[in-house]
Amino acid sequence: MDFRLSPAHLAKQEEFRSFAAAEITPAVEGFARDNIQKAAARGYLGLPLPREWGGQGEDFLTYILLVEEISRVCGSTGVIIAVHTSVGTFPLLYFGGERQKRRYLPGLARGELLGAFALTEEGAGSDAAALRTTARPAERGYILNGGKMFITSGGEAGLYTVFATLDPSRGSGGICAFLVEKGTPGLEIGRPERKMGLHGSATASLRFSDLWLPAENRLGGEGEGFRIALSLLDGGRIGIAAQGLGLARAALEETAAALISGAIAGGPVKQGVRFALADLYTRLEAARLLVYRAAWLKGGGYPCAREASMAKLYATDLAMAAAARCLDLWGLEGARETNPVARYFRDAKVTQIYEGSSQIQRIVIARDLLKNMHPWEEV
Ligand SMILES: Cc1cc2nc3c(=O)[nH]c(=O)nc-3n(C[C@H](O)[C@H](O)[C@H](O)COP(=O)(O)OP(=O)(O)OC[C@H]3O[C@@H](n4cnc5c(N)ncnc54)[C@H](O)[C@@H]3O)c2cc1C
């Protein structure tokens, strides 16, 4: 058993850390465009894509190290990259036909085209199979009607993987996935949501009004959409777990630095404060092990639904707990809106909600556990 990252992973981690420190600026409003352009120029928007499609051919763990390091500086940029990669680009890589891949993957890999994933609707969040957006078969294609809400990079993305049903009475079996380009007639993007956190990540609703799509824009077979959506969630959740890890680190490292430098007043660091730091750091290391292990499983092609959910649950809950506890340690300085830890606090809260809330992760873990108590003996 070897708990170290490989020399190649360590080199990449160092590269991402230096890049994030030198070039990523915390984005506090609008859309983190500059950060995304800088990351794209380095090939980071196609990091785990095969070279034949214009990507960097790196493994899944390397991509996770990238999301962690970027999120350590800017959670908004972290989620834009994570969503673009895990659920914006992978659907095409895994389920796209040759023509679809040729048309979109190189642009996605270069970051010229940003990918988005449009599943959630009013009344269909955790219970995604209840979605009501319809896809009616029509001349040489489909006509979409309905709407989506809280879509990351809504309005900024060039390509949306949209889930719609042929017939709501068929439940998950009627759902199809479609590729919808920005600018398609019948697609209307709502105003950006004003969120409590992740202010540099645009989130918007989508409306489809008699939006016609050619049949070649269907991803996978008819009725395969729900399976496609579910199969992407493991990777998506590990990406958000890495975002949580980056945010937890940010809160802890900056608070520790402020204690060392005296920026947090109060004289010598008190025992209670030391204990709080020790507990959080211990949990941070536990989170790191969960996240990297889940990424390693995913990269190796092993089943990892439970591990992805455990990593997401633990790392995002920790991000929230670490930011909250660290803010306490800052005293009144923690109440300033401009305090970076206050930003991590607001960003962390959102990570507990998307890609499946913490409650949904617990459901996945328990369901898997009750099927098979000892999965760790299998890998
Ligand atoms: C900033 C942001 C970005 C997002 N980006 C995207 C995106 O790019 N694409 C996309 O498709 N969606 C996106 N979402 C939507 C997100 O995935 C949903 O918000 C999430 O799935 C939860 O759904 P909901 O908000 O409808 O909550 P609900 O499903 O209504 O849940 C409400 C509460 O009930 C709990 N709950 C629900 N069911 C159960 C159950 N069976 N047992 C116990 N508790 C339960 C939940 O945990 C939650 O606490 C985004 C959301 C946010 C906040």
The ligand as a Tripos MOL2 file, in Angstrom:
@<TRIPOS>MOLECULE
LIG
   53    58     1     0     0
SMALL
NO_CHARGES

@<TRIPOS>ATOM
      1 C1        -25.4930   26.8740   -7.6440 C.3       1 LIG1
      2 C2        -26.2170   25.7090   -8.2210 C.ar      1 LIG1
      3 C3        -25.8190   25.2010   -9.4450 C.ar      1 LIG1
      4 C4        -26.5120   24.1340  -10.0170 C.ar      1 LIG1
      5 N1        -26.1180   23.6700  -11.2480 N.ar      1 LIG1
      6 C5        -26.8640   22.7160  -11.8550 C.ar      1 LIG1
      7 C6        -26.5500   22.2930  -13.1810 C.ar      1 LIG1
      8 O1        -25.5650   22.7390  -13.7950 O.2       1 LIG1
      9 N2        -27.3550   21.3820  -13.7830 N.ar      1 LIG1
     10 C7        -28.4360   20.8550  -13.1490 C.ar      1 LIG1
     11 O2        -29.1280   20.0420  -13.7600 O.2       1 LIG1
     12 N3        -28.7600   21.2120  -11.8750 N.ar      1 LIG1
     13 C8        -28.0050   22.1410  -11.2310 C.ar      1 LIG1
     14 N4        -28.3180   22.5420   -9.9560 N.ar      1 LIG1
     15 C9        -29.4790   21.9680   -9.2970 C.3       1 LIG1
     16 C10       -29.1260   20.9770   -8.2000 C.3       1 LIG1
     17 O3        -28.5980   19.8060   -8.7460 O.3       1 LIG1
     18 C11       -30.3840   20.7500   -7.3570 C.3       1 LIG1
     19 O4        -30.5980   21.9480   -6.6340 O.3       1 LIG1
     20 C12       -30.2460   19.5900   -6.4300 C.3       1 LIG1
     21 O5        -30.2970   18.3920   -7.1410 O.3       1 LIG1
     22 C13       -31.3570   19.5660   -5.3690 C.3       1 LIG1
     23 O6        -32.6020   19.6630   -5.9780 O.3       1 LIG1
     24 P1        -33.6850   20.7080   -5.4530 P.3       1 LIG1
     25 O7        -32.9950   22.0120   -5.3010 O.co2     1 LIG1
     26 O8        -34.8630   20.6530   -6.3450 O.co2     1 LIG1
     27 O9        -34.0670   20.2100   -4.0140 O.3       1 LIG1
     28 P2        -35.1640   19.1160   -3.6230 P.3       1 LIG1
     29 O10       -34.9790   17.8820   -4.4080 O.co2     1 LIG1
     30 O11       -36.5080   19.7690   -3.6700 O.co2     1 LIG1
     31 O12       -34.7750   18.8310   -2.1210 O.3       1 LIG1
     32 C14       -35.0940   19.7310   -1.0730 C.3       1 LIG1
     33 C15       -34.5220   19.1670    0.2060 C.3       1 LIG1
     34 O13       -35.0770   17.8660    0.4530 O.3       1 LIG1
     35 C16       -34.0410   16.9090    0.5820 C.3       1 LIG1
     36 N5        -34.4880   15.6490   -0.0180 N.ar      1 LIG1
     37 C17       -34.9730   15.4700   -1.2700 C.ar      1 LIG1
     38 N6        -35.3000   14.1780   -1.4630 N.ar      1 LIG1
     39 C18       -34.9950   13.5400   -0.3100 C.ar      1 LIG1
     40 C19       -35.1190   12.1740    0.1120 C.ar      1 LIG1
     41 N7        -35.5980   11.2420   -0.6870 N.pl3     1 LIG1
     42 N8        -34.7300   11.8950    1.3770 N.ar      1 LIG1
     43 C20       -34.2320   12.8350    2.2100 C.ar      1 LIG1
     44 N9        -34.1050   14.1350    1.8540 N.ar      1 LIG1
     45 C21       -34.4860   14.4810    0.6100 C.ar      1 LIG1
     46 C22       -32.8550   17.4820   -0.1570 C.3       1 LIG1
     47 O14       -31.6460   16.9770    0.3390 O.3       1 LIG1
     48 C23       -33.0040   18.9620    0.1580 C.3       1 LIG1
     49 O15       -32.4590   19.2060    1.4250 O.3       1 LIG1
     50 C24       -27.6200   23.5660   -9.3390 C.ar      1 LIG1
     51 C25       -27.9790   24.0570   -8.0810 C.ar      1 LIG1
     52 C26       -27.2990   25.0980   -7.5230 C.ar      1 LIG1
     53 C27       -27.7230   25.6010   -6.1710 C.3       1 LIG1
@<TRIPOS>BOND
     1     1     2 1
     2     2     3 ar
     3     2    52 ar
     4     3     4 ar
     5     4     5 ar
     6     4    50 ar
     7     5     6 ar
     8     6     7 ar
     9     6    13 1
    10     7     8 2
    11     7     9 ar
    12     9    10 ar
    13    10    11 2
    14    10    12 ar
    15    12    13 ar
    16    13    14 ar
    17    14    15 1
    18    14    50 ar
    19    15    16 1
    20    16    17 1
    21    16    18 1
    22    18    19 1
    23    18    20 1
    24    20    21 1
    25    20    22 1
    26    22    23 1
    27    23    24 1
    28    24    25 2
    29    24    26 1
    30    24    27 1
    31    27    28 1
    32    28    29 2
    33    28    30 1
    34    28    31 1
    35    31    32 1
    36    32    33 1
    37    33    34 1
    38    33    48 1
    39    34    35 1
    40    35    36 1
    41    35    46 1
    42    36    37 ar
    43    36    45 ar
    44    37    38 ar
    45    38    39 ar
    46    39    40 ar
    47    39    45 ar
    48    40    41 1
    49    40    42 ar
    50    42    43 ar
    51    43    44 ar
    52    44    45 ar
    53    46    47 1
    54    46    48 1
    55    48    49 1
    56    50    51 ar
    57    51    52 ar
    58    52    53 1
@<TRIPOS>SUBSTRUCTURE
     1 LIG1         1 GROUP 0 **** ****
